Amino acid sequence: MSETPRINQPLWYGLRWVLAPPTALALGLRREGTEHIPAEGPTLVVSNHISHFDPPLLGLALRSRQTYYFAKAELFRVAPIGRFFRATGAFPVRRGEADRGAFRAARDVLARGECLLWFPEGTRHKDGLLRNAFPGAGSLALGEGVQVIPAAIWGSHRGVFRARVAFGPRIAMTDLEGESRSERAAAAAERMMDHIEPLLVGLGGAPRGRT
């Protein structure tokens, strides 16, 4: 069972003010649409996923908010590394199975009014092509007061240098209808991808269905 993570405040502020600006500059990280990121309140940032570098790069782009994110459970097996990841907002998820503990932790993060980064496709796709979403992210989007912000990242699958990140306006979810919560979650997940796709195309990626 995953424990709800807590960011180490001194460490986070140190990384933000000391390391983040020169790191972003050295990497040539370009970001746009940051005005769409809410300053506070439960926020679910949903993005495509093309590289292991995506979480830290998106974290750099989201430096105005403390952001929590998933990382594969294997990274937490070495205690010092696991403690560092937890202190910077990561929590473990077991790949290849329905990790309900990790999902509960994600809901707890949002319930606290925090910002959570989520990849609706479920896993990374190194070819850069956008896939359909799994409904789990859609279920999180249905939480009370959750603000859903679409994002896209491009270039990280070719290395860490000159990656580009774009954020879009908040995705409206209050109008979703369905006979069950699972249907609403599936519709919410599909709507996320509909908003991620144009952001990705704007960065140079391909739309869904193109090979």
VODRENMI-863225 format. One record per residue (C-alpha): x, y, z; residue number from 1; residue in three letters. Coordinates in pm, 1 decimal, m for minus. Example, Ala and Ser with C-alpha at 12.3 -4.5 7.8 and 13.67 -1.06 7.14 Angstrom:
// VODRENMI-863225
+----------+----------+----------+-----+--------+
|       xx |       yy |       zz | num | residu |
+----------+----------+----------+-----+--------+
|   1230.0 |   m450.0 |    780.0 |   1 |    ALA |
|   1367.0 |   m106.0 |    714.0 |   2 |    SER |
+----------+----------+----------+-----+--------+
//
This chain:
// VODRENMI-863225
+----------+----------+----------+-----+--------+
|       xx |       yy |       zz | num | residu |
+----------+----------+----------+-----+--------+
|      0.0 |      0.0 |      0.0 |   1 |    MET |
|    144.0 |    339.2 |    m98.3 |   2 |    SER |
|    168.2 |    609.3 |    166.2 |   3 |    GLU |
|     54.1 |    955.8 |     74.0 |   4 |    THR |
|    374.7 |   1142.4 |    m11.7 |   5 |    PRO |
|    487.3 |   1466.9 |    146.8 |   6 |    ARG |
|    735.1 |   1698.7 |    m20.2 |   7 |    ILE |
|   1033.4 |   1802.7 |    189.9 |   8 |    ASN |
|    984.9 |   2178.6 |    195.7 |   9 |    GLN |
|   1346.3 |   2295.1 |    252.6 |  10 |    PRO |
|   1470.5 |   2057.6 |    m15.9 |  11 |    LEU |
|   1203.1 |   2163.0 |   m263.2 |  12 |    TRP |
|   1262.3 |   2533.9 |   m217.4 |  13 |    TYR |
|   1635.8 |   2480.1 |   m242.7 |  14 |    GLY |
|   1595.9 |   2294.4 |   m570.4 |  15 |    LEU |
|   1350.3 |   2554.0 |   m701.1 |  16 |    ARG |
|   1552.5 |   2865.7 |   m626.8 |  17 |    TRP |
|   1907.0 |   2733.8 |   m659.1 |  18 |    VAL |
|   1908.4 |   2454.5 |   m916.9 |  19 |    LEU |
|   1592.7 |   2487.0 |  m1126.6 |  20 |    ALA |
|   1665.8 |   2814.1 |  m1312.9 |  21 |    PRO |
|   2022.4 |   2728.0 |  m1425.2 |  22 |    PRO |
|   1917.6 |   2370.5 |  m1505.5 |  23 |    THR |
|   1631.1 |   2484.7 |  m1728.2 |  24 |    ALA |
|   1863.4 |   2734.3 |  m1896.5 |  25 |    LEU |
|   2138.6 |   2476.8 |  m1951.7 |  26 |    ALA |
|   1890.8 |   2226.1 |  m2097.1 |  27 |    LEU |
|   1732.9 |   2484.8 |  m2323.8 |  28 |    GLY |
|   1391.4 |   2394.8 |  m2183.1 |  29 |    LEU |
|   1117.7 |   2597.2 |  m2348.5 |  30 |    ARG |
|    775.1 |   2627.2 |  m2192.5 |  31 |    ARG |
|    457.1 |   2803.4 |  m2292.4 |  32 |    GLU |
|    108.3 |   2844.4 |  m2153.7 |  33 |    GLY |
|    224.5 |   2866.8 |  m1790.9 |  34 |    THR |
|    m46.1 |   3127.0 |  m1728.3 |  35 |    GLU |
|   m294.9 |   2837.3 |  m1733.5 |  36 |    HIS |
|   m143.4 |   2673.6 |  m1423.8 |  37 |    ILE |
|   m365.0 |   2746.6 |  m1119.3 |  38 |    PRO |
|   m180.0 |   2911.1 |   m832.6 |  39 |    ALA |
|   m358.8 |   2693.4 |   m578.6 |  40 |    GLU |
|   m621.1 |   2426.0 |   m529.5 |  41 |    GLY |
|   m638.9 |   2061.2 |   m636.5 |  42 |    PRO |
|   m479.3 |   2045.8 |   m980.3 |  43 |    THR |
|   m439.4 |   1746.1 |  m1209.1 |  44 |    LEU |
|   m186.6 |   1807.3 |  m1487.1 |  45 |    VAL |
|   m224.4 |   1547.0 |  m1762.2 |  46 |    VAL |
|     39.9 |   1497.9 |  m2029.9 |  47 |    SER |
|    165.3 |   1264.4 |  m2298.7 |  48 |    ASN |
|    460.8 |   1046.0 |  m2196.5 |  49 |    HIS |
|    758.0 |    979.5 |  m2424.4 |  50 |    ILE |
|   1064.3 |    955.2 |  m2197.6 |  51 |    SER |
|   1195.8 |    872.8 |  m1851.0 |  52 |    HIS |
|   1293.5 |   1240.9 |  m1835.5 |  53 |    PHE |
|    935.0 |   1366.6 |  m1859.0 |  54 |    ASP |
|    854.9 |   1394.8 |  m1484.7 |  55 |    PRO |
|   1158.0 |   1608.5 |  m1391.1 |  56 |    PRO |
|   1127.9 |   1818.8 |  m1707.3 |  57 |    LEU |
|    760.0 |   1883.2 |  m1645.7 |  58 |    LEU |
|    846.9 |   1955.9 |  m1283.0 |  59 |    GLY |
|   1090.3 |   2221.6 |  m1404.0 |  60 |    LEU |
|    819.6 |   2367.9 |  m1626.0 |  61 |    ALA |
|    573.0 |   2359.4 |  m1334.4 |  62 |    LEU |
|    811.1 |   2519.4 |  m1089.0 |  63 |    ARG |
|    542.9 |   2760.2 |   m966.4 |  64 |    SER |
|    363.9 |   2462.8 |   m804.6 |  65 |    ARG |
|    488.5 |   2181.2 |   m587.6 |  66 |    GLN |
|    403.7 |   1877.2 |   m796.8 |  67 |    THR |
|    357.9 |   1511.3 |   m705.5 |  68 |    TYR |
|    406.0 |   1231.6 |   m955.4 |  69 |    TYR |
|    431.6 |    854.7 |   m995.5 |  70 |    PHE |
|    758.3 |    668.6 |  m1037.3 |  71 |    ALA |
|    810.9 |    298.1 |  m1091.9 |  72 |    LYS |
|    841.1 |    103.5 |   m767.7 |  73 |    ALA |
|   1182.7 |    m34.7 |   m862.3 |  74 |    GLU |
|   1337.8 |    309.5 |   m811.6 |  75 |    LEU |
|   1249.2 |    299.7 |   m441.2 |  76 |    PHE |
|   1427.0 |    m25.5 |   m360.0 |  77 |    ARG |
|   1755.0 |    151.4 |   m278.2 |  78 |    VAL |
|   1677.1 |    339.7 |     42.0 |  79 |    ALA |
|   1872.2 |    666.0 |    m16.2 |  80 |    PRO |
|   1737.3 |    699.2 |   m369.1 |  81 |    ILE |
|   1385.3 |    619.2 |   m256.6 |  82 |    GLY |
|   1400.8 |    879.7 |     20.6 |  83 |    ARG |
|   1514.1 |   1145.1 |   m227.1 |  84 |    PHE |
|   1234.4 |   1062.4 |   m470.0 |  85 |    PHE |
|    974.3 |   1075.1 |   m193.3 |  86 |    ARG |
|   1111.3 |   1405.7 |    m65.7 |  87 |    ALA |
|   1070.8 |   1558.6 |   m411.0 |  88 |    THR |
|    709.3 |   1445.8 |   m455.0 |  89 |    GLY |
|    736.0 |   1100.0 |   m611.9 |  90 |    ALA |
|    549.1 |    794.6 |   m492.9 |  91 |    PHE |
|    586.4 |    437.2 |   m614.1 |  92 |    PRO |
|    352.0 |    255.4 |   m845.9 |  93 |    VAL |
|    372.2 |   m112.4 |   m938.5 |  94 |    ARG |
|    371.3 |   m146.2 |  m1313.3 |  95 |    ARG |
|    167.7 |   m409.9 |  m1494.4 |  96 |    GLY |
|   m106.2 |   m428.1 |  m1232.8 |  97 |    GLU |
|   m383.1 |   m221.5 |  m1079.8 |  98 |    ALA |
|   m200.5 |    m55.0 |   m791.3 |  99 |    ASP |
|   m492.4 |     61.0 |   m578.7 | 100 |    ARG |
|   m263.8 |    190.2 |   m304.6 | 101 |    GLY |
|    m91.2 |    426.9 |   m546.0 | 102 |    ALA |
|   m427.0 |    541.0 |   m678.8 | 103 |    PHE |
|   m550.9 |    614.7 |   m327.0 | 104 |    ARG |
|   m234.3 |    814.2 |   m264.0 | 105 |    ALA |
|   m303.1 |   1015.7 |   m579.0 | 106 |    ALA |
|   m655.3 |   1093.6 |   m461.6 | 107 |    ARG |
|   m520.4 |   1197.2 |   m122.0 | 108 |    ASP |
|   m277.4 |   1439.4 |   m288.7 | 109 |    VAL |
|   m563.7 |   1606.0 |   m473.5 | 110 |    LEU |
|   m784.7 |   1605.2 |   m164.1 | 111 |    ALA |
|   m513.9 |   1807.4 |     13.3 | 112 |    ARG |
|   m537.2 |   2069.2 |   m261.1 | 113 |    GLY |
|   m202.0 |   1977.6 |   m414.4 | 114 |    GLU |
|    m84.5 |   1948.2 |   m776.3 | 115 |    CYS |
|    m51.6 |   1600.5 |   m930.1 | 116 |    LEU |
|    116.5 |   1509.6 |  m1258.1 | 117 |    LEU |
|    m44.7 |   1215.8 |  m1440.8 | 118 |    TRP |
|     20.6 |   1041.8 |  m1772.0 | 119 |    PHE |
|   m319.1 |    917.3 |  m1899.7 | 120 |    PRO |
|   m160.6 |    680.7 |  m2153.6 | 121 |    GLU |
|    m35.9 |    471.0 |  m1862.8 | 122 |    GLY |
|    318.7 |    424.9 |  m1987.3 | 123 |    THR |
|    575.6 |    598.7 |  m2204.4 | 124 |    ARG |
|    590.1 |    561.7 |  m2581.8 | 125 |    HIS |
|    938.5 |    629.6 |  m2713.4 | 126 |    LYS |
|    817.4 |    673.2 |  m3071.9 | 127 |    ASP |
|    644.4 |    994.2 |  m2966.3 | 128 |    GLY |
|    304.1 |    885.2 |  m3097.8 | 129 |    LEU |
|      0.3 |    965.3 |  m2886.7 | 130 |    LEU |
|   m212.3 |    673.6 |  m2766.5 | 131 |    ARG |
|   m554.3 |    648.4 |  m2607.9 | 132 |    ASN |
|   m594.5 |    706.9 |  m2235.4 | 133 |    ALA |
|   m669.6 |    462.2 |  m1958.5 | 134 |    PHE |
|   m977.3 |    561.8 |  m1755.4 | 135 |    PRO |
|   m789.6 |    595.8 |  m1423.4 | 136 |    GLY |
|   m692.2 |    955.3 |  m1490.7 | 137 |    ALA |
|  m1051.7 |   1027.6 |  m1582.2 | 138 |    GLY |
|  m1166.0 |    901.3 |  m1245.0 | 139 |    SER |
|   m926.6 |   1138.4 |  m1067.8 | 140 |    LEU |
|  m1062.0 |   1426.0 |  m1276.0 | 141 |    ALA |
|  m1409.6 |   1366.3 |  m1133.7 | 142 |    LEU |
|  m1297.0 |   1454.5 |   m782.5 | 143 |    GLY |
|  m1459.8 |   1755.1 |   m619.5 | 144 |    GLU |
|  m1296.9 |   2082.0 |   m718.1 | 145 |    GLY |
|  m1021.3 |   1920.0 |   m924.9 | 146 |    VAL |
|   m880.4 |   2151.3 |  m1192.4 | 147 |    GLN |
|   m760.9 |   1954.5 |  m1495.2 | 148 |    VAL |
|   m481.9 |   2116.8 |  m1696.9 | 149 |    ILE |
|   m362.8 |   1956.7 |  m2024.9 | 150 |    PRO |
|      7.3 |   1954.9 |  m2106.5 | 151 |    ALA |
|    230.8 |   1823.0 |  m2381.3 | 152 |    ALA |
|    602.3 |   1754.7 |  m2390.8 | 153 |    ILE |
|    814.1 |   1705.9 |  m2700.8 | 154 |    TRP |
|   1180.9 |   1636.3 |  m2763.5 | 155 |    GLY |
|   1254.3 |   1451.6 |  m2438.8 | 156 |    SER |
|   1253.1 |   1119.1 |  m2624.7 | 157 |    HIS |
|   1558.6 |   1247.1 |  m2811.8 | 158 |    ARG |
|   1746.2 |   1356.2 |  m2498.5 | 159 |    GLY |
|   1710.1 |   1613.2 |  m2223.1 | 160 |    VAL |
|   1827.9 |   1909.6 |  m2426.9 | 161 |    PHE |
|   1586.2 |   2153.3 |  m2592.3 | 162 |    ARG |
|   1270.8 |   1978.2 |  m2479.1 | 163 |    ALA |
|    953.2 |   2182.1 |  m2511.4 | 164 |    ARG |
|    652.1 |   2186.7 |  m2279.9 | 165 |    VAL |
|    312.6 |   2347.4 |  m2341.4 | 166 |    ALA |
|     16.3 |   2388.7 |  m2107.8 | 167 |    PHE |
|   m341.7 |   2454.9 |  m2213.6 | 168 |    GLY |
|   m654.3 |   2604.1 |  m2054.3 | 169 |    PRO |
|   m843.6 |   2414.4 |  m1789.0 | 170 |    ARG |
|  m1054.8 |   2127.8 |  m1921.7 | 171 |    ILE |
|  m1423.1 |   2150.2 |  m1828.5 | 172 |    ALA |
|  m1553.9 |   1823.8 |  m1684.8 | 173 |    MET |
|  m1875.3 |   1926.2 |  m1508.7 | 174 |    THR |
|  m2094.5 |   1856.7 |  m1811.9 | 175 |    ASP |
|  m2002.9 |   1489.9 |  m1847.0 | 176 |    LEU |
|  m2293.5 |   1254.2 |  m1842.5 | 177 |    GLU |
|  m2315.9 |    879.2 |  m1815.0 | 178 |    GLY |
|  m2502.5 |    600.3 |  m1648.4 | 179 |    GLU |
|  m2211.2 |    516.3 |  m1418.7 | 180 |    SER |
|  m1897.5 |    671.7 |  m1275.8 | 181 |    ARG |
|  m1687.3 |    441.6 |  m1492.8 | 182 |    SER |
|  m1852.8 |    580.3 |  m1805.2 | 183 |    GLU |
|  m1791.6 |    936.1 |  m1690.3 | 184 |    ARG |
|  m1429.7 |    848.5 |  m1611.8 | 185 |    ALA |
|  m1380.3 |    703.2 |  m1959.5 | 186 |    ALA |
|  m1532.1 |   1014.7 |  m2115.7 | 187 |    ALA |
|  m1309.9 |   1238.6 |  m1900.7 | 188 |    ALA |
|   m998.7 |   1044.8 |  m2003.2 | 189 |    ALA |
|  m1089.6 |   1077.2 |  m2370.7 | 190 |    GLU |
|  m1148.3 |   1449.6 |  m2327.8 | 191 |    ARG |
|   m801.1 |   1483.3 |  m2176.7 | 192 |    MET |
|   m642.4 |   1332.3 |  m2486.5 | 193 |    MET |
|   m853.4 |   1560.0 |  m2707.7 | 194 |    ASP |
|   m690.6 |   1857.7 |  m2533.6 | 195 |    HIS |
|   m338.5 |   1714.4 |  m2516.1 | 196 |    ILE |
|   m333.8 |   1635.1 |  m2888.9 | 197 |    GLU |
|   m339.3 |   1993.1 |  m3027.5 | 198 |    PRO |
|    m76.3 |   2099.8 |  m2774.8 | 199 |    LEU |
|    146.8 |   1814.7 |  m2889.6 | 200 |    LEU |
|     92.2 |   1894.7 |  m3256.5 | 201 |    VAL |
|    180.9 |   2255.7 |  m3184.3 | 202 |    GLY |
|    516.1 |   2140.2 |  m3043.7 | 203 |    LEU |
|    594.9 |   1928.6 |  m3350.7 | 204 |    GLY |
|    439.8 |   1595.5 |  m3256.4 | 205 |    GLY |
|    194.7 |   1393.0 |  m3461.9 | 206 |    ALA |
|   m180.4 |   1363.7 |  m3402.4 | 207 |    PRO |
|   m332.5 |   1035.7 |  m3295.0 | 208 |    ARG |
|   m370.0 |    777.6 |  m3567.2 | 209 |    GLY |
|    m72.0 |    894.6 |  m3769.3 | 210 |    ARG |
|    216.3 |    652.8 |  m3810.5 | 211 |    THR |
+----------+----------+----------+-----+--------+
//
